[in-house]
Amino acid sequence: MELLIALGVWNWVIAGGILLALEIFAPGAFMLWLGLSAILVGAISLIFPWPWQAQLIAFGIFAVGSIPLWRYFARRVEPTVDRPFLNRRAEGFVGRIFVLEKPIVDGVGMVRIDDTIWRIAGPDTPAGSRVRIKSADGANLLVEPAA
């Protein structure tokens, strides 16, 4: 305890450095903002001597206040991807036209897309007809007859 009291203001800077180091080993941008909040409290404490209770409250305010700041920067720095439908493959089929492999009976049918057979829903249509994918609902594709 005496060591912590002897370090004084540097406690915040050291804690901030530890939190930033943890962010390197477990990335997720959470520890980053806590570390920056701790370093900010330490920097203010170097200039302005204030009680530890006020420092703790300021750390809490900075940590909570950094959440909207993080969301703002995260939204602005969206990386452009070369494969936008990588984990949403069905959404990539919307608007495309395919030939029915099996007829749509009672609103349910199947269509072959590349090497996969997809379940489709739509109006009853005979096999061999062309259908356009209207939307994707999970792994189910909603279709309409293509002109």
Secondary structure, DSSP 8 states (H G I E B T S, - for coil): -HHHHHHTTHHHHHHHHHHHHHHHHS-SSHHHHHHHHHHHHHHHHHHS---HHHHHHHHHHHHHHHHHHHHHHHHHT----S-TTTT-GGGGGTT-EEEEEEEEETTEEEEEETTEEEEEE-S-B-TT-EEEEEEEETTEEEEEE--
